[in-house]
Amino acid sequence: MDNKYDVLVIGCGVIGAATAFELSKYDLKAAVIERGNDVSLGTTKANSAIIHAGYDPESGTLMAKLNVRGSEMAADICEKLDVPYRRNGAMVVAFTDDEVQTLKGLYTRGTVNGVKGLRVLTGEEAKEREPGLSSEVKGALYAPTSAIVSPWEYCLAMAETAVINGTELMLNTEVTAIEREGDLWKVITNKDEYFAPYVVNAAGVDAISVHNMAAPQKYVSKPRRGEYFLLDKAEGSRTDHTIFQCPNEDGKGVLVTPTVHGNLLVGPNSENVEWDDTANTTAGLNFVREKAKKSIPGIMFNKSIRNFAGVRATTDCKDFIIEEAAPGFIDCAGICSPGLSAAPAIGEYAVELLEMSGLKTVQKENFVYERKRIRFNELSDEEKAELVKEDPSYGRVICRCETVTEGEILECFRRPIPPVSIDGVKRRVGTGMGRCQGGFCGPRISELFVEDKGYKVTEVLQDRAGSEMFVGKTKEGR
Amino acid sequence: MYDVIVIGGGPAGMAAACAAHDSGLRNILIVERDVELGGILNQCIHNGFGLGYFKEQLTGPEYAHRFIERVERKGIQIMLDTMVLDLSSEEAEGGKGPSKKIVTVVGKETGFRKLEAKSVILAMGCRERTRGAINTPGMRPAGVLTAGAAQRYVNVDGYMPGKRVVILGSGDIGLIMARRMTLEGAKVLACVEVMPFCGGLARNVVQCLDDFGIPLYLSHTVTDIKGKDRIQQVVVSKVDDKMRPIPGTEMYFDCDTLLLSVGLIPENELSLKAGIKVDPKSNGTVVHENMETTVEGFFACGNVAHVHDLVDNVTREAEKAGKAAAEYVLSNYYTLWLQNQICDGCGTSTYFRKKGDIVKFLPPSPDGAAFKMGKNEVICTVCPNGCHLKVDVEHDYKVTGNGCPKGKAYGKAEFTNPTRVVTSTVKLKAAGENEALDTRIPVKTSNPIPKTKIMDLMKLVDEIELTERPEIGTVLIRDVLGLDSNLIVTKG
């Protein structure tokens, strides 16, 4: 039976990708079902882009365990799979004596959780390390293992590696129902029906709905939105560490951090939303701006180049929900923060649960664990000269803000998971990430979709299906 | 070693290179990232350029063409499809004499090279402010784009971004695109400006909005954008005198496109690499009166120095920069520069722009009126001055308020037979099957035609299909619609 698999993974955000990556190490017939036209389209592409150290989650929880483990795994995965990653360290800053006490609590919790290198700093010590901090800062918890990462490249790299190692990726495939048929799960989609004894539910904000297709309702989805500012690279060195404020019941509060791409990222707030509502609001942005200035007063918000919002997959359960919901059906639900940090550990744990449920795993002998891509901008002068001589398409700069060349775009067109949209190209090679936000390179990339991929004008997408860039050519259909 | 390398082959770069040549330099190079010279003028197919410099109305490509011819005639070297990656200078040997400037370039044909020059003229132009810079709330669907990007899509690629359009900001490109989208069959629902006055030139409000009945909402802004994948609606609210939206004043526009025309920012990231001082507020290059920057031997002109309303002024400024670069190279200008620098504190050299003067929101008329014209009043669109004319309809259309005789004729015509020069594009078929590869060639009417005939003309224009690239000036339709005007090609 063609449609029968050993394992089906639902969703290809960073959790689905990490699970698929883990599964692809074994001789299994596995597939990932993703409703979007690309991987990494949900919460994975809109978050703080931090690999947290792991002092924040309550000790003994899955969050604590998987965060610390995931954070350890991230460095190796990012190195092997060529994902931008930097261990820049974080500080949680305190403004009052009460908050200084909170820091001590975090220190203890972190140490119990197994976080290495934690230290409590005085206000002066903190400002010595990070001169941009407010003079109001009375102390800080310093976490040297905290890192920054490119979340969508992290997800893409793991998904690509899974595909290279034989995992099937079905895009534009939406699960509509799940039924039990004998010993198998029948996963019904808008495309076809697929069968497997084992299913991993990694559907992000919709994981609770997917759970409810296969098992009785247990938890309630309570999505929470966070809004952000992304600032120009001119502000990118405003802080080198990731700066947190003391956590409260809404989460870790507003942070200020450099990104691996050299920008400054500021956010998020935390607000209940009814659905996957990623709109920005004036109130939300104002809140973020005011809070961030408390940590680092000098941030120049007139250097903002983009706002965005992401929705956390929070539920009424305080911990991650990673459990066998029905025979062979593993939920990865409620993966809010620190979900990105924990991702590879969640993938690993999900596979452990599958094994406990009876999945037979045999290590693949020829598992491919490497990935490389050319970043023109990061090459030395000699390497640039050599590369352009070899392939002149690397000599044409398409995105002038980020110095991304035609060669890099054409190369990503030919990778195992090629982009189908302008934003898909952006997530792969960084075009349009800069200060003009695609004003100059958007037309050139649209042209490349037309010239190289043979798209019709009306097929060029900004991002998801339904995000057509153009209604047609001029001179038509007046 | 080049005498001068000009970075950017738009109007500023070309005029600067020509002026440097006229002042005696011979080894001149223009580095241009696009595959042709002309810069942003190539997509500005409307007319109104050149009135100051050439004393006639030209379209953008025609204005560019005149300079492209000059550049070629003078034997100025050109490197097309080539991007400058880095800019630096090395001290001269022994610390004496002018520094050596190093320009790192890359291009498909050019390869990766480090070029050397005695002087450099920066003419990189500007970029548009984006949604992220003004923090417009709402969803982030497709169909929200800057007016300049839309201009390229429509005029060069022939891609139509949408059919129901709202424009945020009343900058000139936004106004121009209101007309362009309308001529191409879209419905422009509104132009929304947060300030109590219009950002663009008066003539553009008259010719691009009023002519087509497009409302301009001053003191309004977009307060929400709806639509998850493609934009479906924008919410527009009135703002108070502190530019805060007033609840209860919301208007809802169902649209598939939101164009942003909210200002321009000089593109000076390269200048910073050479250690050149850039005004933190305006992002314009800080220049001396001769257009020399704060680093010896580097000059700046055009929109990289500050954003201009008119290309004619860019050209004049660029000529100044070209001349100064030639003087720097030919005379022992190094010393002069030092003297100039010494005088920095006593006012010899000045910041080109006042602090905080980021985007020019000039009122359209001395009284700041928002084009609420009285009966029998019109704004003259013959030149960018935008004189407010009063026309006495009962006494042979006697015109007052005009600054020149042309205004007199214009005022009368507006009340008897208003006419306009129409600019658009025609289809140029590409070889092969994929229609997406067809491009567009800009055209204009050689004479103004009656306003009432504009849409009839557009129907004819839309039917034209060229299979070969025509010469500039080629007549496509003679005496079009019997209106004593030819439809001619405006780009070579």
Interface residues (C-beta under 8 A of the other chain):
Chain A: F229 L230 T278 A279 N280 T281 T282 L285 N302 S304 I305 R306 N307 F308 D381 K384 A385 L387 V388 K389 P392 S393 G395 R396 V397 R400 C401 T403 T405 E406 R435 C436 Q437 G438 G439 F440 G442 P443 S446 E447 V450 E451 G454 Y455 K456 V457 V460 L461 Q462 D463 R464 A465 G466 S467 E468 M469 F470 V471 G472 K473 T474 K475 E476 G477 R478
Chain B: R33 D81 M83 L85 T104 V106 G107 K108 E109 T110 G111 F112 R113 K114 R127 E128 T130 R131 G132 A133 N135 T136 P137 G138 M139 R140 P141 A142 G143 L145 T146 G148 A149 R152 Y153 V154 V156 D157 G158 Y159 M160 P161 G162 K163 E184 G185 T223 D224 I225 K228 D229 R230 P245 D256 E269 T425 V426 K427 N434 E435 A436 L437 D438 R440 K459 D462
